[in-house]
């Protein structure tokens, strides 16, 4: 099997992060000695307004704003723009909340299309009320074990409330990826979004699984739904994306592949012939990188806590 065929299906973060992507994430389990989450002092995050989201989205590059295959880059760039502005205006704050209703409305206006023309990823996120909690600041990365430190690091939690009758997962079909994919989102998606000078990285992703359909379906009928672990994105001068994705197929076993995305959203396995610049980017995104991350915030743990009859005070292991 060509590992490169896996890569296109690894950019499904609902347009957040950077789909949005991978953000994505994870930290250690809650200690039994930790007090009830509901009893902890847990300051509310700052809410991002719709005009602020619109301003951040307005700086997008010359690429499709309505394709699932470009949604991860679009979401990541907008999130980073919001955080940069917040750091200038409120340097002591390190957390924000983005309601899906405002994010989707801003995305719709920025794209200038009707609802039906939005990507499956964007519409699914809106219909399932996926909000985003973003933690940023020096506490996100504790240290660099291999490679270089990022310019900026975000700890992203995408979620919908764990209320009575709420689904634990939803899925949709990405008909633009190569191969076509069934994408599965858990109630809580977590990832680290890392900005480098020439690359975006969605690291420690949890809560997203993919299953190719068509010519790879027989293989994945055995392997099940591989979990997305990491996605890296580099962009060429003419707005092509080079995407390197990693999925976990078994415990301790992962597969990595590279794909390229045209500005219009069409995906290709590997690097097209006659594009040495894309080949160079494909090698660039392979560079070694390993970071050590801090613990998730109190608000992130609240979003990850599962309902077990105790509301917000109940506890469960982190993903």
C-alpha positions in Angstrom: 0.0 0.0 0.0 1.3 3.5 -0.9 1.6 5.4 2.4 1.2 8.6 0.5 -2.5 7.8 -0.1 -3.2 8.3 3.6 -2.2 12.0 3.8 -5.2 13.8 2.2 -7.6 12.6 4.8 -5.7 14.2 7.6 -6.9 17.8 7.4 -10.3 17.6 9.0 -10.5 19.9 12.0 -13.8 21.5 11.1 -12.1 24.5 9.7 -10.8 25.3 13.1 -7.4 24.7 13.0 -5.6 24.6 12.5 -9.2 22.3 11.4 -8.7 23.0 11.3 -6.4 19.6 11.8 -5.0 19.1 13.5 -5.5 21.9 15.9 -4.1 18.3 17.3 -2.9 17.3 21.9 -3.0 15.5 25.0 -1.9 15.5 28.5 -1.8 13.2 31.6 -4.7 11.6 33.4 -6.3 13.5 36.3 -4.8 12.4 39.6 -7.3 10.8 42.0 -6.2 13.4 44.5 -7.3 16.3 42.4 -10.4 18.0 43.8 -13.7 18.0 41.9 -13.4 20.2 38.8 -16.5 22.0 39.7 -15.0 23.0 43.0 -11.8 24.4 41.5 -11.2 28.1 40.9 -11.4 28.0 37.1 -11.6 31.5 35.5 -13.9 31.8 32.5 -12.1 32.3 29.1 -12.4 35.4 27.1 -15.0 35.1 24.4 -14.0 36.2 20.9 -16.4 38.4 19.1 -17.7 37.8 15.5 -16.1 41.0 14.2 -12.8 39.9 15.7 -13.1 36.6 13.9 -14.0 38.3 10.6 -10.9 40.5 10.9 -8.7 37.5 11.4 -10.2 35.6 8.5 -9.8 38.5 6.1 -6.1 38.0 5.9 -6.4 34.6 4.2 -4.3 33.7 1.1 -5.4 33.1 -2.4 -6.9 29.6 -2.0 -10.3 28.0 -1.7 -12.2 28.9 1.5 -14.9 26.2 1.0 -12.9 23.0 0.6 -12.4 20.5 3.3 -8.9 20.0 2.0 -7.9 23.6 2.7 -10.0 24.0 5.9 -7.1 23.1 8.2 -4.9 25.8 6.9 -7.7 28.4 6.9 -8.7 27.6 10.5 -5.1 27.6 11.7 -4.2 30.9 10.2 -7.3 32.6 11.6 -6.7 31.2 15.1 -3.1 32.4 15.1 -4.2 35.9 13.9 -6.7 36.1 16.7 -4.2 35.1 19.3 -1.5 37.5 18.0 -4.0 40.4 18.4 -5.0 39.2 21.9 -1.4 39.1 22.9 -0.9 42.7 21.8 -4.1 44.0 23.4 -4.3 41.8 26.6 -0.8 40.5 27.2 -1.7 39.0 30.6 -4.5 36.8 29.2 -3.7 33.3 27.9 -7.1 31.8 27.0 -10.1 32.4 24.8 -13.3 30.8 23.7 -14.7 30.8 20.1 -18.4 29.9 19.7 -19.1 27.9 16.6 -22.0 30.1 15.7 -19.8 33.1 15.4 -17.0 31.2 13.7 -19.3 29.7 11.1 -21.1 33.0 10.4 -17.7 34.8 9.9 -16.5 32.0 7.7 -19.6 32.1 5.6 -19.3 35.9 5.1 -15.6 35.7 4.4 -16.2 33.0 1.7 -19.1 34.9 0.2 -21.2 31.8 -0.5 -24.5 30.2 0.5 -24.7 27.6 3.2 -24.9 24.7 0.8 -21.6 25.7 -0.8 -19.6 25.4 2.4 -17.5 22.3 2.9 -18.8 19.2 4.6 -16.3 19.8 7.4 -17.6 23.3 8.1 -21.2 22.4 7.9 -20.8 19.4 10.2 -19.0 21.5 12.8 -21.8 24.1 12.7 -24.6 21.5 12.9 -22.9 19.8 15.9 -22.2 23.1 17.7 -18.4 22.5 18.0 -16.9 25.4 20.0 -13.2 25.9 20.5 -11.2 26.6 23.6 -7.7 28.0 22.9 -4.9 28.2 25.5 -1.8 30.0 24.5 1.4 31.4 26.1 4.6 30.0 27.5 2.8 27.3 29.5 1.9 25.3 26.3 5.4 24.1 25.5 7.6 23.1 28.4 10.7 22.2 26.4 12.1 21.2 23.0 13.6 17.7 22.9 14.4 17.6 19.2 14.2 20.3 16.5 13.5 24.0 17.1 11.0 25.9 19.3 7.9 27.2 17.5 7.1 30.9 17.0 3.8 30.3 18.6 2.1 27.3 20.2 -1.6 26.9 20.9 -3.4 24.2 22.9 -6.7 23.7 21.2 -9.8 21.9 22.5 -12.8 21.5 20.1 -15.9 20.2 21.7 -19.6 20.2 22.1 -21.4 20.0 25.5 -21.7 16.5 27.1 -25.4 17.1 27.8 -28.2 14.6 28.0 -28.8 12.9 24.7 -25.7 14.5 23.1 -23.9 12.2 20.6 -20.4 10.9 21.5 -19.3 11.0 17.8 -20.4 12.1 14.4 -19.1 11.3 10.9 -19.2 12.7 7.4 -17.8 11.9 4.0 -15.0 14.0 2.5 -15.6 13.6 -1.2 -12.7 15.8 -2.2 -9.8 13.8 -0.6 -7.7 11.3 -2.4 -8.8 8.6 -1.6 -12.3 9.6 -0.4 -12.7 9.5 3.3 -15.2 8.8 6.0 -14.2 11.2 8.9 -15.2 10.6 12.5 -15.1 13.3 15.1 -15.4 12.6 18.8 -17.1 14.9 21.2 -13.8 16.3 22.3 -10.9 16.9 19.9 -7.5 18.0 21.2 -4.3 19.1 19.5 -1.4 21.4 19.7 -1.1 24.0 16.9 2.5 25.0 16.3 3.6 27.9 14.1 7.0 27.8 12.5 8.4 30.3 10.0 7.7 27.9 7.1 5.4 25.2 8.5 2.3 24.6 10.5 2.1 21.5 12.7 -0.9 19.9 14.3 0.6 17.7 17.0 -0.7 15.2 19.6 -4.1 15.0 17.8 -6.8 13.0 19.5 -10.5 12.6 18.7 -10.3 12.3 14.9 -10.4 9.1 12.9 -10.5 8.5 9.2 -11.5 5.5 7.0 -10.7 5.5 3.2 -13.4 4.2 0.9 -13.1 2.8 -2.6 -9.8 1.3 -3.6 -8.3 1.2 -0.1 -11.5 0.0 1.6 -10.5 -3.7 1.7 -7.3 -2.8 3.6 -9.0 -0.6 6.1 -11.8 -3.1 6.7 -9.1 -5.0 8.6 -7.4 -2.0 10.1 -10.6 -0.2 11.2 -10.6 3.6 11.6 -7.0 4.9 11.9 -6.6 7.7 14.4 -5.1 10.9 13.3 -1.9 11.7 15.2 -0.1 14.6 13.4 -0.3 16.8 10.4 2.3 19.2 9.0 1.5 21.8 6.3 3.9 23.9 4.2 2.8 26.3 1.5 4.5 27.2 -1.8 4.7 30.6 -3.4 1.8 29.8 -5.6 -0.4 28.6 -2.7 -0.1 24.9 -3.1 0.0 23.0 0.2 2.3 20.1 1.0 0.7 18.0 3.7 2.5 15.3 5.6 0.1 13.3 7.8 0.5 10.5 10.3 -2.2 8.0 11.5 -2.1 5.3 14.1 -3.3 2.0 12.6 -2.5 -0.3 15.6 -1.1 0.3 19.1 2.5 1.4 18.5 2.2 1.2 14.7 1.7 4.3 12.6 1.8 5.2 8.9 3.0 8.5 7.4 2.3 9.9 3.9 2.7 13.0 1.9 0.1 14.7 -0.4 -0.2 18.0 -2.2 -3.3 20.3 -2.4 -4.0 22.7 -5.2 -5.2 26.2 -4.2 -8.6 25.2 -5.4 -8.7 22.3 -3.0 -8.0 19.3 -5.3 -5.7 16.8 -3.7 -2.9 14.6 -5.1 -1.0 11.7 -3.7 2.6 12.6 -3.4 4.3 15.4 -5.3 3.3 16.1 -9.0 6.1 15.8 -11.5 7.8 19.0 -12.6 7.4 20.7 -9.2 10.9 20.6 -7.5 9.7 23.4 -5.2 7.0 21.1 -3.8 9.5 18.3 -3.5 11.7 20.6 -1.5 8.8 21.4 0.8 8.0 17.7 1.1 11.5 17.1 2.4 11.3 20.2 4.7 8.3 19.0 6.6 10.0 15.7 7.4 12.5 17.4 9.7 12.8 15.9 13.2 10.6 17.6 15.8 9.7 16.6 19.3 8.3 18.9 22.0 7.4 18.5 25.6 4.0 20.0 26.5 2.5 21.4 29.7 -0.6 20.2 31.4 -4.0 21.1 30.0 -5.7 24.1 31.7 -8.6 23.8 34.1 -11.1 24.9 31.5 -9.7 22.3 29.1 -10.1 19.6 31.7 -13.7 20.8 32.2 -14.4 20.2 28.5 -12.8 16.8 28.6 -14.7 15.6 31.7 -17.3 13.1 30.9 -20.8 13.1 32.3 -21.2 10.2 34.8 -24.1 11.5 36.8 -22.0 14.1 38.6 -22.1 17.0 36.0 -19.0 19.1 35.9 -17.9 17.7 39.2 -17.4 14.2 37.8 -14.0 13.1 36.7 -12.6 10.8 34.1 -9.2 10.1 32.6 -8.0 12.5 29.9 -7.8 11.1 26.4 
